[in-house]
Amino acid sequence: MILYKYYLYKPKYIIFIFDHNKRKNFRKKIYYNYKKNRKSIPKSLLNYIYFIKKKFNIWNIKYYNIPCVEGDDVIATLIKNFLNNKNYKIYILSYDKDLLQLVNKNIYMLVSKKLLFTKKKVFKKYGIYPNLFKDMLILCGDKSDNIPGIKGIGIKTASILLNNIGNINKIYKNLNKIKKLKIKNYINIIKNLKKNYKNILIWNNLISLKTNIKINFKLNNFLIKLNFFNKIYYKIKLY
């Protein structure tokens, strides 16, 4: 998958980022049930990750694996503090939809060989633009992170609220406007929003990507060595 995308987009730099699984991160500390419904990582996968890191070290391929920090936060920090202000075109290769909140005119998210999320494609699928995607996850919930969301609010209702009122903060400041939006069961939705205000604050903390991770970053360390990647690509094609 990585090599396929490499030959499709021809990036000048590639940065590999891993989650660190040895210690609990801050999200688990503030919300005990965070990702509690996920199964443990299979030993075979852990062994494979260990093998990949070992190969990266041998091949002198740089990567980040920061204790107590999730990979998403490393990606967000790199983009905000080192990459986005240089107007690079950035392609995020990940299956984690939390990262869709980073998508903008210069940042794209690759989910599969065929699916590339742009701002317009995020809107087409979810009815909101990436700058409000975090708020949608808070309202609708996120099963993968074990965040339940607000009862009675799905993607369609959340998009109506967010597009007509604004982000979570604006919704709470303008609860009276909800009844004007012709949403079914709006009375119960308002009640559930009021009831879950404290939970909303917690979920916001969980879903928000951190951009203040301490990283010793030198972009040239991630400069692609074309000959090296060509050799790997053709070796894999032989199989």
C-alpha positions as CSV (number, residue, x, y, z in Angstrom):
1,M,0.0,0.0,0.0
2,I,2.7,2.5,1.0
3,L,4.8,1.7,-2.1
4,Y,1.8,1.9,-4.3
5,K,1.0,5.4,-3.0
6,Y,4.7,6.3,-3.3
7,Y,4.7,5.5,-7.0
8,L,1.4,7.2,-7.5
9,Y,2.2,10.6,-5.8
10,K,6.0,10.7,-5.9
11,P,6.5,12.4,-2.6
12,K,9.8,14.1,-1.8
13,Y,9.6,13.1,1.9
14,I,8.0,10.2,3.7
15,I,7.5,10.3,7.5
16,F,6.6,7.0,9.2
17,I,4.7,7.3,12.6
18,F,3.8,4.5,15.0
19,D,1.6,4.5,18.1
20,H,3.4,3.7,21.3
21,N,1.7,0.9,23.1
22,K,3.9,0.4,26.2
23,R,2.4,3.1,28.4
24,K,-1.0,4.7,28.9
25,N,-1.5,8.0,27.2
26,F,-3.3,11.0,28.7
27,R,-6.7,10.0,27.1
28,K,-6.8,6.8,29.0
29,K,-6.2,8.8,32.2
30,I,-9.1,11.2,31.7
31,Y,-11.5,8.6,30.3
32,Y,-11.2,5.1,31.6
33,N,-13.4,3.6,28.9
34,Y,-11.3,5.1,26.1
35,K,-10.9,2.4,23.4
36,K,-11.9,-0.2,26.0
37,N,-14.0,-2.1,23.5
38,R,-11.0,-2.7,21.2
39,K,-9.4,-6.1,21.2
40,S,-5.8,-6.4,22.2
41,I,-3.2,-6.2,19.4
42,P,-2.5,-9.7,18.2
43,K,1.0,-11.0,19.1
44,S,1.6,-11.7,15.4
45,L,1.0,-8.0,14.5
46,L,3.2,-6.8,17.4
47,N,6.0,-9.1,16.1
48,Y,5.5,-7.7,12.6
49,I,5.7,-4.1,13.8
50,Y,8.9,-5.0,15.7
51,F,10.3,-6.5,12.5
52,I,9.4,-3.4,10.4
53,K,11.1,-1.1,13.0
54,K,14.1,-3.3,13.0
55,K,14.3,-3.2,9.2
56,F,13.8,0.6,9.3
57,N,16.8,0.9,11.6
58,I,18.9,-1.2,9.4
59,W,17.9,0.8,6.3
60,N,18.3,4.1,8.1
61,I,14.7,5.0,7.6
62,K,13.6,7.5,10.2
63,Y,10.3,7.2,12.1
64,Y,8.6,8.5,15.2
65,N,7.4,6.3,18.1
66,I,7.0,8.6,21.2
67,P,6.2,7.1,24.6
68,C,2.7,7.9,26.0
69,V,1.8,9.6,22.7
70,E,-0.6,8.5,20.0
71,G,0.5,8.6,16.4
72,D,-2.4,10.9,15.5
73,D,-1.0,13.6,17.8
74,V,2.4,13.3,16.3
75,I,0.9,13.7,12.8
76,A,-1.1,16.8,13.9
77,T,2.0,18.4,15.6
78,L,4.2,17.8,12.5
79,I,1.6,19.3,10.2
80,K,0.8,22.4,12.2
81,N,4.3,23.3,13.4
82,F,6.6,22.1,10.6
83,L,4.9,21.3,7.4
84,N,1.6,23.2,6.7
85,N,3.1,26.7,6.9
86,K,5.5,25.8,4.1
87,N,2.5,25.1,1.7
88,Y,3.6,21.5,1.0
89,K,1.0,19.1,-0.4
90,I,0.6,16.6,2.4
91,Y,-0.9,13.1,2.0
92,I,-1.8,11.3,5.2
93,L,-2.0,7.5,4.7
94,S,-4.3,6.2,7.5
95,Y,-7.5,4.3,8.2
96,D,-8.2,6.5,11.3
97,K,-11.1,8.9,10.5
98,D,-10.1,11.2,13.4
99,L,-7.4,12.5,11.1
100,L,-10.0,13.9,8.7
101,Q,-10.2,17.0,10.9
102,L,-6.7,17.9,9.5
103,V,-7.8,17.9,5.8
104,N,-7.7,21.3,4.0
105,K,-6.7,22.6,0.6
106,N,-3.2,21.3,0.9
107,I,-3.8,18.2,3.1
108,Y,-5.4,15.0,1.8
109,M,-6.1,11.7,3.5
110,L,-5.5,8.4,1.7
111,V,-7.8,5.7,3.1
112,S,-7.4,3.0,0.4
113,K,-5.9,2.6,-3.1
114,K,-8.9,4.4,-4.6
115,L,-10.2,6.7,-1.9
116,L,-8.5,10.0,-1.3
117,F,-10.4,12.5,0.9
118,T,-10.3,16.2,0.0
119,K,-12.4,18.9,1.6
120,K,-15.1,18.4,-0.9
121,K,-15.2,14.6,-0.5
122,V,-15.4,15.0,3.3
123,F,-18.4,17.2,2.8
124,K,-20.0,14.9,0.3
125,K,-19.7,11.9,2.7
126,Y,-20.5,13.6,6.0
127,G,-22.3,16.8,5.1
128,I,-19.7,19.0,6.9
129,Y,-16.3,20.3,6.1
130,P,-13.2,19.0,7.9
131,N,-13.0,22.0,10.3
132,L,-16.2,20.7,11.9
133,F,-15.4,17.0,11.7
134,K,-14.2,16.8,15.3
135,D,-17.5,18.3,16.5
136,M,-19.4,15.7,14.4
137,L,-17.5,12.9,16.1
138,I,-18.4,14.4,19.5
139,L,-22.1,14.7,18.7
140,C,-22.4,11.3,16.9
141,G,-19.9,9.4,18.9
142,D,-17.1,7.2,17.8
143,K,-17.4,3.5,18.3
144,S,-13.7,2.8,17.7
145,D,-12.7,5.1,20.6
146,N,-15.7,4.0,22.7
147,I,-17.3,7.5,22.7
148,P,-21.1,7.2,22.8
149,G,-22.1,10.6,21.6
150,I,-25.5,12.2,22.1
151,K,-28.5,10.0,22.0
152,G,-30.8,10.9,19.1
153,I,-28.0,12.6,17.0
154,G,-26.7,10.9,13.9
155,I,-24.7,12.2,11.0
156,K,-27.6,13.9,9.3
157,T,-28.8,15.7,12.5
158,A,-25.3,16.6,13.4
159,S,-24.6,18.1,10.0
160,I,-27.8,20.2,10.3
161,L,-26.8,21.5,13.7
162,L,-23.2,22.2,12.7
163,N,-24.0,23.9,9.4
164,N,-26.8,26.1,10.7
165,I,-25.5,26.9,14.2
166,G,-21.7,26.2,14.3
167,N,-19.4,24.2,16.4
168,I,-20.1,22.6,19.7
169,N,-19.5,25.8,21.7
170,K,-21.9,27.7,19.5
171,I,-24.5,25.0,19.7
172,Y,-24.5,25.1,23.5
173,K,-24.7,28.9,23.5
174,N,-27.7,28.7,21.1
175,L,-29.7,25.7,22.2
176,N,-32.9,27.8,21.6
177,K,-32.2,27.8,17.9
178,I,-32.4,24.0,17.6
179,K,-36.2,24.1,17.6
180,K,-36.2,26.3,14.6
181,L,-34.3,23.8,12.4
182,K,-37.2,21.4,11.9
183,I,-35.3,18.5,13.5
184,K,-37.4,15.5,14.7
185,N,-37.4,15.0,18.5
186,Y,-35.6,18.3,19.0
187,I,-36.9,18.5,22.6
188,N,-35.2,15.3,23.5
189,I,-32.0,16.3,21.7
190,I,-31.9,19.6,23.7
191,K,-32.4,17.6,26.9
192,N,-29.7,15.2,26.0
193,L,-27.3,18.0,25.1
194,K,-27.9,19.7,28.5
195,K,-27.6,16.4,30.3
196,N,-24.2,15.5,28.7
197,Y,-22.5,18.9,28.9
198,K,-19.7,17.6,31.2
199,N,-19.3,14.5,29.0
200,I,-19.0,16.7,25.9
201,L,-16.0,18.5,27.5
202,I,-14.3,15.1,28.1
203,W,-15.1,13.8,24.6
204,N,-13.8,17.1,23.1
205,N,-10.5,16.5,25.0
206,L,-10.3,12.9,23.7
207,I,-11.1,13.7,20.0
208,S,-9.1,16.9,19.7
209,L,-5.7,16.2,18.2
210,K,-2.8,17.6,20.1
211,T,-0.3,19.9,18.3
212,N,2.1,20.6,21.1
213,I,4.1,17.3,21.2
214,K,7.8,17.9,21.7
215,I,9.5,16.6,18.6
216,N,13.1,16.9,17.4
217,F,12.3,17.4,13.8
218,K,14.6,17.8,10.8
219,L,12.7,17.5,7.5
220,N,15.8,16.4,5.5
221,N,16.0,13.3,7.6
222,F,12.9,12.1,5.8
223,L,14.1,12.9,2.3
224,I,13.3,10.0,0.0
225,K,16.2,8.1,-1.4
226,L,14.8,7.1,-4.9
227,N,17.2,4.3,-5.6
228,F,16.5,2.7,-2.3
229,F,12.7,2.8,-2.7
230,N,13.0,1.5,-6.2
231,K,15.0,-1.5,-5.0
232,I,12.4,-2.3,-2.3
233,Y,9.5,-1.9,-4.8
234,Y,10.9,-4.3,-7.3
235,K,11.9,-6.8,-4.7
236,I,8.3,-6.9,-3.4
237,K,7.0,-7.2,-7.0
238,L,9.0,-10.3,-7.4
239,Y,6.8,-12.1,-4.9
